[in-house]
Amino acid sequence: MVYLALLAALVGVVAARSPYDLPASEWNTLNATVGGRLGRGVPIARDCYAQAGVNVTGPAPGLDCATVQNKYATDTWRAGTYGAWMVLQWETCQKTNQGCLLDPNDPKNATAFSAPRVCDQGSVSPYYISIKTAADVTQGFAFSKRTGVPLSIKNTGRTWDIGTLVRNVGARHHVLIIAQAGQDMESLFLYADSNNLTFIGASSKTVGAAGGWVQGGGHSVFSNTYGLGADRVLQFKVVTPDGRARVANACQNQDLFWALRGGGGGTFGVVMEATSQVIPNLVPTVALKWQLVPTADNFKTLLTIIVQNSLRWSQEGWGGYLYPTSSILANPRMNATAAAASLKPLTDFLKVAPDGAGGNAGSGAQVQWSQYDSFLPLLSSIVTGSATTKPQNIAIASRLIPQSAFSNTTALLEAMLQSAQTVGGSVAYYMTTPFSYQVPNTEQGKTSVSPAWRGAVWHALASARWDYAAGPDAAKAAYVKANSAMNPLRALTPGGGAYHNEADVYEPNATASFWGSNYAALYSIKQKYDPDGLLDCWHCVGWKGKATPIASCYF
């Protein structure tokens, strides 16, 4: 499901009207025009709290306290529940510390919701439209423009429909998969696998396939070989803020199509459908998964090996997720023998890595080789080893690390160590860039992702966390820490970029980092299709700045 969220503005935010100021007749009329699918946004834990803040209504249907407590850490439930996020701070107003959270470590911990704790609306919009048709979007845009109530788009991980078709274009033969708005990755992977196809998508079950993932670029464990999601999408059906339903592809609305292929979600319109090219067969892979007991020596040695070999590994087709503790690398181009030879420097180290507690050589690592007949079991392995297993407050920063940075491995290693030290080792290096993907000559320049993606070997991340019950000072400190952790890598990659879907909220020179030389054209397209700025989001193309409802809870 896709939602249009009708936002509340904090006192002091200019040029926006609060939804609380509108008479009931306005909402009743809107509800009638969208087929009764206007909903009241309620914090998901409302029923657990005895006290509620101003304008917070009763619990939403089906969200009784026991149900919420039992499902609080379930990602699929959160993806399909309005007002819920796996990254908890987006349910709250971080600037004022207002929200309605449970303890993610123990959702039944009464301290979290008992007096004097109050359930506040936080950043959950007080009204939303459950989108079923393009006409619903048109009505939502018209309402926002007429009343001045701002809106935003929320794409969840619930399914609508999936369709597959075969299309002949001249001598070319494409197998395509059509994902409706709100379609989650897991159901697409299952559908593709059952039809002996491979869909290139995110390594997360609940990410929406037609939403911000593909519109922002969309990286995958297979991107090194098969490209980004933006490379593989061939058509969008979208409703632009003027209320018009449009088809955007290489033959019509080409400028909009280009913008949607990397310019970011929630910016140019509401995408109702995305059609992407799939691999017309199952893709077998060989994968190495390992766990490491992180000691100071182990960690530095691991990073040294990664720095010394990542460029070659990328050239040989490897993709994956490298963490200090649990990692996985997969290759769709090698057999088991070649894979073992390729990763020998890594596996030789893992065989002798100690655990730091007096264990023998090799006691610090667990290693598992696997061969998969298709992507689906590989995805299960990736998800099982994911570093994020429960909702949490987390600040992240990222940087795309280009091939040129590997010409001085000593400097790169030092920057990585400084970064890791700042956040206590909470770093990751994703080999999910399209480094080895050869963009066809006819497709050169046809996506709007930052040019920094094309020469990047890594998508590097650093993160900092804070307790669910901590206040604004703790949240701000975490953002500062994540930002500071990325500075050594920023300094090493001047003129480089970052992935705006997984970036520092306070990224310096954000437009240059996220889109580089493409920004001017993206801004022009934004003005063409959304001259009134009905769609606005933090650091998105054409964003209006801090004095807006969307930014009112940021620091």
C-alpha positions as CSV (number, residue, x, y, z in Angstrom):
1,M,0.0,0.0,0.0
2,V,1.1,3.6,-0.7
3,Y,-0.1,6.4,1.6
4,L,-0.3,10.1,1.1
5,A,0.4,11.5,4.6
6,L,-1.2,14.9,5.4
7,L,1.3,16.5,7.7
8,A,1.0,18.6,10.8
9,A,3.0,21.8,11.1
10,L,4.7,22.8,14.3
11,V,4.1,26.3,15.7
12,G,6.4,28.7,13.9
13,V,6.5,26.9,10.6
14,V,5.5,29.3,7.9
15,A,3.5,28.9,4.7
16,A,1.7,25.8,5.8
17,R,-1.7,25.0,7.2
18,S,-2.2,22.6,10.1
19,P,-4.7,19.8,9.4
20,Y,-6.1,20.5,12.9
21,D,-7.3,23.9,11.6
22,L,-9.7,22.4,9.0
23,P,-13.3,21.8,9.9
24,A,-14.7,18.3,9.9
25,S,-16.6,19.0,6.7
26,E,-13.4,19.3,4.8
27,W,-12.2,15.9,5.9
28,N,-15.6,14.4,5.3
29,T,-15.6,15.7,1.7
30,L,-12.0,14.4,1.1
31,N,-13.0,11.0,2.5
32,A,-15.9,10.8,0.1
33,T,-13.7,11.7,-2.9
34,V,-11.2,8.9,-2.1
35,G,-13.7,6.2,-1.5
36,G,-13.7,6.2,2.3
37,R,-9.9,5.6,2.5
38,L,-9.0,8.6,4.5
39,G,-7.5,7.4,7.8
40,R,-6.6,9.0,11.1
41,G,-2.9,8.5,11.8
42,V,-2.4,7.2,15.3
43,P,0.9,6.3,17.0
44,I,1.0,2.5,17.0
45,A,1.6,2.1,20.8
46,R,-1.3,4.5,21.7
47,D,-3.4,1.8,23.4
48,C,-0.5,1.0,25.8
49,Y,-0.5,4.5,27.2
50,A,-2.9,5.8,29.8
51,Q,-2.1,9.4,29.0
52,A,-2.2,11.0,25.5
53,G,-1.1,14.4,24.3
54,V,-3.0,17.0,22.5
55,N,-4.8,15.9,19.3
56,V,-3.9,12.2,19.8
57,T,-7.0,10.1,19.2
58,G,-7.9,6.7,20.5
59,P,-6.0,3.6,19.3
60,A,-6.4,2.5,15.6
61,P,-8.5,-0.6,14.9
62,G,-6.4,-3.7,15.4
63,L,-3.7,-1.9,17.3
64,D,-4.6,-3.0,20.9
65,C,-1.6,-3.0,23.3
66,A,-1.1,-6.7,23.4
67,T,-1.0,-7.0,19.6
68,V,1.5,-4.2,19.3
69,Q,3.7,-5.5,22.1
70,N,3.8,-9.0,20.5
71,K,4.6,-7.7,17.0
72,Y,6.7,-4.6,17.9
73,A,9.9,-6.1,16.6
74,T,8.4,-7.8,13.5
75,D,9.6,-6.0,10.3
76,T,6.9,-7.3,8.1
77,W,4.2,-6.1,10.5
78,R,5.8,-2.7,10.8
79,A,6.0,-2.4,7.0
80,G,2.3,-2.9,6.7
81,T,1.2,-0.7,9.6
82,Y,0.7,3.0,9.2
83,G,2.9,5.1,11.5
84,A,5.5,2.3,12.1
85,W,9.1,2.4,11.1
86,M,12.0,0.1,11.8
87,V,14.1,3.2,12.4
88,L,12.3,4.4,15.5
89,Q,13.2,8.0,15.6
90,W,11.0,8.7,12.5
91,E,7.9,7.9,14.7
92,T,8.9,10.8,17.0
93,C,9.6,14.5,16.9
94,Q,13.3,14.3,17.7
95,K,13.6,18.0,18.3
96,T,11.0,18.0,21.0
97,N,11.4,14.4,22.2
98,Q,7.7,13.8,21.7
99,G,6.6,10.4,20.6
100,C,4.9,7.2,21.6
101,L,7.4,4.4,21.8
102,L,7.7,1.1,23.6
103,D,11.0,-0.4,24.8
104,P,12.3,-2.2,21.7
105,N,14.3,-4.6,23.9
106,D,11.2,-5.4,26.0
107,P,7.9,-4.1,24.5
108,K,6.1,-5.1,27.7
109,N,8.4,-3.0,29.9
110,A,5.7,-0.8,31.6
111,T,8.2,1.9,32.4
112,A,8.1,3.0,28.8
113,F,4.4,3.7,28.7
114,S,3.3,4.3,32.3
115,A,2.7,7.7,33.9
116,P,4.2,10.3,33.7
117,R,5.0,9.1,30.1
118,V,2.6,10.6,27.6
119,C,1.8,9.3,24.1
120,D,2.3,12.2,21.7
121,Q,1.7,12.3,18.0
122,G,5.4,12.7,17.2
123,S,6.0,12.6,13.5
124,V,3.1,10.4,12.7
125,S,0.9,12.4,10.4
126,P,-2.6,12.9,11.8
127,Y,-4.4,12.0,8.5
128,Y,-3.5,9.8,5.6
129,I,-5.0,8.5,2.4
130,S,-4.7,4.8,1.5
131,I,-4.0,5.0,-2.2
132,K,-5.9,2.5,-4.4
133,T,-6.1,4.3,-7.7
134,A,-4.5,7.2,-9.5
135,A,-7.6,9.2,-8.9
136,D,-7.0,9.0,-5.1
137,V,-3.6,10.6,-5.7
138,T,-5.1,13.3,-7.9
139,Q,-7.7,14.1,-5.2
140,G,-4.9,14.2,-2.5
141,F,-2.8,16.7,-4.5
142,A,-5.9,18.8,-5.2
143,F,-6.8,18.9,-1.5
144,S,-3.2,19.9,-0.5
145,K,-3.1,22.6,-3.1
146,R,-6.5,24.0,-2.1
147,T,-6.1,23.9,1.6
148,G,-2.4,24.4,2.1
149,V,-2.1,21.2,4.2
150,P,1.3,19.7,3.2
151,L,1.7,16.1,2.3
152,S,4.3,13.4,1.8
153,I,4.4,9.9,0.4
154,K,4.9,6.7,2.4
155,N,5.5,3.5,0.5
156,T,5.0,0.4,2.6
157,G,6.0,-3.2,2.0
158,R,2.5,-4.7,1.5
159,T,1.6,-6.3,-1.8
160,W,-0.9,-5.3,-4.5
161,D,-0.3,-7.3,-7.7
162,I,2.6,-8.7,-9.6
163,G,2.7,-9.3,-13.3
164,T,5.2,-10.7,-15.7
165,L,5.3,-10.2,-19.5
166,V,7.7,-10.9,-22.4
167,R,8.3,-8.0,-24.7
168,N,10.1,-8.1,-28.1
169,V,11.7,-4.8,-29.1
170,G,13.2,-5.3,-32.5
171,A,15.8,-8.0,-32.1
172,R,15.9,-7.7,-28.3
173,H,13.9,-10.0,-26.1
174,H,13.1,-8.7,-22.6
175,V,11.4,-10.5,-19.7
176,L,9.8,-7.9,-17.5
177,I,8.2,-7.8,-14.1
178,I,5.6,-5.3,-13.2
179,A,5.5,-4.2,-9.5
180,Q,2.5,-2.2,-8.3
181,A,3.0,0.5,-5.7
182,G,3.5,-1.0,-2.3
183,Q,4.9,-4.3,-3.6
184,D,7.5,-5.7,-1.2
185,M,10.7,-7.3,-2.3
186,E,10.1,-10.7,-0.7
187,S,6.9,-11.4,-2.7
188,L,8.7,-10.3,-5.9
189,F,11.6,-12.6,-5.1
190,L,9.3,-15.5,-4.4
191,Y,7.3,-14.9,-7.6
192,A,10.4,-14.6,-9.7
193,D,12.0,-17.7,-8.3
194,S,8.8,-19.8,-8.8
195,N,8.9,-18.7,-12.5
196,N,12.6,-19.5,-12.9
197,L,13.5,-15.8,-13.1
198,T,15.8,-13.5,-11.1
199,F,14.7,-10.1,-10.0
200,I,17.5,-7.7,-8.9
201,G,16.3,-6.1,-5.8
202,A,17.2,-5.0,-2.3
203,S,18.6,-7.5,0.3
204,S,15.6,-6.8,2.6
205,K,12.2,-8.4,2.5
206,T,10.1,-5.4,3.3
207,V,11.5,-2.7,1.0
208,G,9.1,-1.4,-1.6
209,A,10.2,-2.4,-5.1
210,A,8.5,0.6,-6.9
211,G,9.2,3.2,-4.3
212,G,12.3,5.1,-3.0
213,W,14.6,2.1,-3.5
214,V,14.4,2.1,-7.3
215,Q,13.7,5.9,-7.6
216,G,16.8,6.6,-5.5
217,G,19.1,4.2,-7.4
218,G,18.6,0.9,-5.7
219,H,21.6,-1.2,-4.9
220,S,21.8,-5.0,-4.5
221,V,24.2,-7.8,-3.7
222,F,24.1,-8.4,-7.5
223,S,24.5,-4.7,-8.6
224,N,28.2,-5.3,-9.3
225,T,27.2,-7.6,-12.2
226,Y,23.7,-6.6,-13.1
227,G,23.5,-2.9,-12.2
228,L,21.4,-0.8,-10.0
229,G,17.6,-1.0,-9.8
230,A,17.5,2.3,-11.7
231,D,19.5,0.7,-14.5
232,R,16.9,-2.1,-14.9
233,V,13.6,-0.2,-14.7
234,L,12.1,0.4,-18.1
235,Q,8.9,2.3,-17.3
236,F,7.0,4.1,-14.5
237,K,3.3,4.9,-14.2
238,V,3.2,8.0,-12.1
239,V,0.8,10.7,-10.9
240,T,2.5,14.0,-10.9
241,P,1.6,16.9,-8.6
242,D,-0.6,18.5,-11.3
243,G,-2.9,15.5,-10.8
244,R,-2.1,13.9,-14.2
245,A,-1.5,10.2,-14.6
246,R,1.5,9.7,-16.8
247,V,3.5,6.9,-18.4
248,A,7.3,7.7,-18.3
249,N,9.7,5.6,-20.3
250,A,12.2,6.0,-23.1
251,C,9.5,7.1,-25.6
252,Q,7.3,9.4,-23.6
253,N,7.9,11.8,-20.8
254,Q,11.6,11.0,-21.1
255,D,12.7,13.8,-18.8
256,L,10.5,12.5,-16.0
257,F,11.6,9.0,-16.7
258,W,15.3,10.1,-16.3
259,A,14.5,11.9,-13.0
260,L,12.7,8.9,-11.6
261,R,15.7,6.7,-12.3
262,G,17.8,8.0,-9.4
263,G,16.4,11.5,-8.5
264,G,14.8,10.2,-5.4
265,G,11.4,9.0,-4.1
266,G,8.7,11.3,-2.9
267,T,9.9,14.1,-5.2
268,F,8.5,14.0,-8.7
269,G,5.2,12.2,-8.2
270,V,3.5,9.1,-6.8
271,V,4.6,6.1,-8.6
272,M,1.8,3.6,-9.1
273,E,3.7,1.0,-11.1
274,A,7.3,0.2,-12.1
275,T,8.3,-2.2,-14.9
276,S,11.7,-3.7,-14.7
277,Q,13.8,-6.1,-16.7
278,V,14.6,-9.4,-15.0
279,I,17.2,-12.1,-15.6
280,P,15.3,-14.7,-17.7
281,N,16.7,-17.6,-15.6
282,L,17.7,-18.5,-12.1
283,V,21.1,-17.1,-11.1
284,P,23.3,-19.6,-9.2
285,T,25.8,-18.2,-6.8
286,V,28.7,-19.2,-4.6
287,A,28.9,-17.4,-1.3
288,L,31.2,-17.1,1.7
289,K,29.7,-16.2,5.1
290,W,31.7,-15.6,8.2
291,Q,31.4,-14.4,11.8
292,L,34.4,-12.9,13.5
293,V,35.1,-12.1,17.2
294,P,36.2,-8.5,16.8
295,T,39.4,-7.8,18.7
296,A,41.6,-4.8,18.0
297,D,44.1,-6.9,16.1
298,N,41.5,-9.0,14.3
299,F,39.6,-5.9,13.2
300,K,42.7,-4.1,11.8
301,T,43.9,-7.2,10.0
302,L,40.4,-7.8,8.5
303,L,40.2,-4.2,7.2
304,T,43.7,-4.5,5.8
305,I,42.8,-7.6,3.8
306,I,39.6,-5.9,2.6
307,V,41.4,-2.8,1.5
308,Q,44.1,-4.8,-0.3
309,N,41.7,-7.0,-2.2
310,S,38.3,-5.3,-2.7
311,L,39.2,-3.8,-6.0
312,R,40.2,-7.2,-7.4
313,W,37.2,-8.8,-5.8
314,S,34.9,-6.3,-7.5
315,Q,36.5,-6.8,-10.8
316,E,35.9,-10.6,-10.4
317,G,32.2,-10.2,-9.7
318,W,31.9,-10.3,-5.9
319,G,29.2,-8.4,-4.1
320,G,28.1,-8.4,-0.5
321,Y,28.1,-6.8,2.9
322,L,31.2,-6.5,5.1
323,Y,30.8,-5.9,8.8
324,P,33.3,-6.2,11.6
325,T,31.4,-9.1,13.1
326,S,29.2,-10.9,10.5
327,S,29.7,-10.7,6.7
328,I,28.7,-12.3,3.4
329,L,30.2,-12.2,-0.1
330,A,28.5,-13.7,-3.1
331,N,29.5,-14.2,-6.7
332,P,27.2,-15.1,-9.6
333,R,30.1,-15.4,-12.1
334,M,32.5,-18.0,-10.4
335,N,32.4,-21.7,-9.6
336,A,33.4,-23.0,-6.2
337,T,37.0,-23.6,-7.1
338,A,37.6,-20.2,-8.6
339,A,35.8,-18.5,-5.7
340,A,38.0,-20.3,-3.1
341,A,41.1,-19.1,-5.0
342,S,39.8,-15.5,-5.2
343,L,39.0,-15.2,-1.5
344,K,42.1,-17.1,-0.3
345,P,43.7,-14.1,1.4
346,L,40.5,-13.7,3.5
347,T,40.0,-17.3,4.3
348,D,43.6,-17.8,5.2
349,F,43.2,-15.0,7.8
350,L,39.9,-16.4,9.1
351,K,41.6,-19.8,9.7
352,V,44.1,-18.4,12.2
353,A,42.1,-15.5,13.7
354,P,42.1,-15.8,17.5
355,D,39.2,-14.8,19.7
356,G,41.1,-12.5,22.0
357,A,40.2,-14.6,25.1
358,G,43.1,-17.1,24.9
359,G,41.6,-19.3,22.3
360,N,43.7,-21.1,19.7
361,A,44.3,-19.9,16.2
362,G,41.1,-20.0,14.3
363,S,38.9,-19.8,17.4
364,G,37.8,-16.2,16.5
365,A,36.0,-17.0,13.3
366,Q,33.3,-19.2,11.9
367,V,33.3,-19.8,8.2
368,Q,30.7,-21.2,5.9
369,W,30.9,-21.8,2.1
370,S,27.6,-22.2,0.3
371,Q,26.4,-22.8,-3.3
372,Y,22.9,-21.6,-4.2
373,D,20.8,-22.5,-7.2
374,S,19.0,-19.2,-7.1
375,F,18.9,-15.8,-5.4
376,L,16.1,-16.7,-2.9
377,P,18.2,-18.9,-0.5
378,L,21.0,-16.4,-0.7
379,L,18.6,-13.7,0.4
380,S,17.6,-15.8,3.4
381,S,21.2,-16.1,4.3
382,I,21.8,-12.4,4.0
383,V,18.7,-11.5,6.1
384,T,19.6,-14.1,8.8
385,G,23.0,-12.4,9.2
386,S,21.6,-8.9,9.1
387,A,23.0,-6.5,11.7
388,T,19.6,-5.0,12.3
389,T,17.1,-7.3,14.0
390,K,14.9,-5.0,15.9
391,P,13.6,-1.4,15.7
392,Q,16.0,1.1,17.0
393,N,17.1,4.7,17.0
394,I,20.1,5.0,14.6
395,A,21.9,7.8,12.8
396,I,24.0,6.8,9.8
397,A,26.4,8.5,7.4
398,S,27.7,7.1,4.1
399,R,30.3,7.6,1.3
400,L,30.8,6.1,-2.1
401,I,34.5,5.0,-2.2
402,P,35.9,5.3,-5.7
403,Q,38.5,3.2,-7.4
404,S,41.0,6.0,-7.1
405,A,41.0,5.7,-3.3
406,F,42.6,2.3,-3.6
407,S,45.7,3.7,-5.2
408,N,46.9,4.6,-1.7
409,T,45.8,1.7,0.5
410,T,47.7,3.0,3.5
411,A,45.7,6.3,3.5
412,L,42.4,4.4,2.9
413,L,43.1,2.0,5.8
414,E,43.9,4.9,8.1
415,A,40.7,6.7,7.2
416,M,38.7,3.6,7.8
417,L,40.3,3.0,11.2
418,Q,39.6,6.6,12.2
419,S,36.0,6.3,11.1
420,A,35.5,3.0,13.0
421,Q,37.1,4.4,16.1
422,T,34.7,7.3,16.2
423,V,31.6,5.1,16.3
424,G,33.0,2.2,18.3
425,G,33.4,-0.1,15.3
426,S,29.8,0.3,14.0
427,V,30.8,0.5,10.4
428,A,30.0,-1.4,7.2
429,Y,31.4,-1.7,3.7
430,Y,28.8,-2.7,1.1
431,M,30.1,-4.1,-2.2
432,T,26.8,-3.3,-3.8
433,T,27.9,-0.7,-6.3
434,P,27.7,-1.2,-10.1
435,F,31.5,-1.1,-10.4
436,S,31.8,-4.0,-13.0
437,Y,28.4,-3.5,-14.6
438,Q,28.8,-2.3,-18.2
439,V,26.2,0.2,-19.0
440,P,25.0,-0.4,-22.6
441,N,26.1,2.3,-25.1
442,T,22.4,3.1,-25.7
443,E,21.9,3.6,-22.0
444,Q,24.8,5.9,-21.2
445,G,23.5,8.9,-19.2
446,K,20.0,7.6,-19.1
447,T,19.8,7.5,-15.3
448,S,20.0,10.4,-12.8
449,V,21.9,8.6,-10.1
450,S,25.1,10.4,-9.0
451,P,28.0,9.7,-11.4
452,A,29.9,8.7,-8.3
453,W,28.1,5.4,-8.3
454,R,29.7,4.2,-11.5
455,G,33.3,4.3,-10.3
456,A,32.7,3.3,-6.7
457,V,34.0,0.1,-5.2
458,W,32.2,0.5,-1.9
459,H,29.2,2.1,-0.4
460,A,30.7,2.7,3.1
461,L,28.6,3.4,6.2
462,A,29.0,4.4,9.8
463,S,26.3,4.5,12.4
464,A,25.6,5.6,16.0
465,R,22.6,4.6,18.2
466,W,20.8,6.0,21.2
467,D,18.3,4.6,23.7
468,Y,14.7,4.8,22.9
469,A,14.0,6.8,26.1
470,A,16.9,9.3,25.7
471,G,16.1,12.9,24.9
472,P,17.0,15.3,22.1
473,D,20.6,15.8,23.3
474,A,21.4,12.1,22.9
475,A,19.8,12.0,19.4
476,K,21.7,15.1,18.3
477,A,25.0,13.6,19.7
478,A,24.4,10.4,17.7
479,Y,24.0,12.4,14.5
480,V,27.1,14.4,15.2
481,K,29.1,11.2,15.9
482,A,27.9,9.5,12.6
483,N,28.7,12.7,10.7
484,S,32.2,13.0,12.3
485,A,32.9,9.3,11.6
486,M,32.5,9.8,7.9
487,N,34.7,12.9,7.7
488,P,38.0,11.0,7.2
489,L,36.5,9.2,4.1
490,R,35.0,12.5,2.8
491,A,38.4,14.1,3.0
492,L,39.9,11.2,1.1
493,T,37.3,11.4,-1.7
494,P,36.9,15.1,-2.6
495,G,34.2,15.7,-5.1
496,G,32.8,12.3,-4.4
497,G,29.3,11.2,-3.4
498,A,26.9,9.5,-1.0
499,Y,23.7,7.5,-1.4
500,H,20.9,9.7,-0.3
501,N,18.6,6.7,0.6
502,E,21.2,5.7,3.2
503,A,23.0,8.9,4.0
504,D,23.8,11.3,6.8
505,V,20.7,13.4,7.6
506,Y,23.1,16.3,7.9
507,E,25.2,15.5,4.9
508,P,27.4,18.6,4.0
509,N,26.8,20.0,0.5
510,A,24.0,17.4,0.1
511,T,22.9,18.2,-3.4
512,A,26.5,17.7,-4.8
513,S,27.0,14.6,-2.7
514,F,23.7,12.9,-3.7
515,W,23.5,13.9,-7.4
516,G,26.7,15.6,-8.5
517,S,26.4,17.1,-12.0
518,N,22.9,15.8,-12.4
519,Y,21.3,18.2,-9.9
520,A,20.7,21.2,-12.1
521,A,18.7,19.1,-14.6
522,L,16.8,17.4,-11.8
523,Y,15.9,20.7,-10.3
524,S,14.6,21.9,-13.6
525,I,12.4,18.8,-14.0
526,K,11.2,19.2,-10.5
527,Q,10.0,22.8,-11.3
528,K,8.3,21.5,-14.5
529,Y,6.2,18.8,-12.9
530,D,5.8,20.3,-9.4
531,P,6.0,24.1,-9.7
532,D,4.1,24.6,-6.4
533,G,6.4,22.3,-4.5
534,L,3.5,20.1,-3.2
535,L,6.0,17.3,-2.6
536,D,8.8,18.2,-0.3
537,C,11.2,16.1,1.7
538,W,14.5,16.7,3.6
539,H,17.4,17.3,1.2
540,C,15.4,16.0,-1.7
541,V,15.6,17.7,-5.1
542,G,14.1,21.2,-4.8
543,W,13.5,20.9,-1.0
544,K,12.3,24.2,0.6
545,G,14.6,24.2,3.5
546,K,14.2,24.0,7.3
547,A,11.2,26.4,7.7
548,T,8.8,23.7,6.5
549,P,6.5,21.1,8.1
550,I,8.7,18.3,6.8
551,A,11.7,19.7,8.5
552,S,10.1,20.9,11.7
553,C,11.4,18.0,13.8
554,Y,14.9,18.0,12.5
555,F,17.8,19.6,14.5
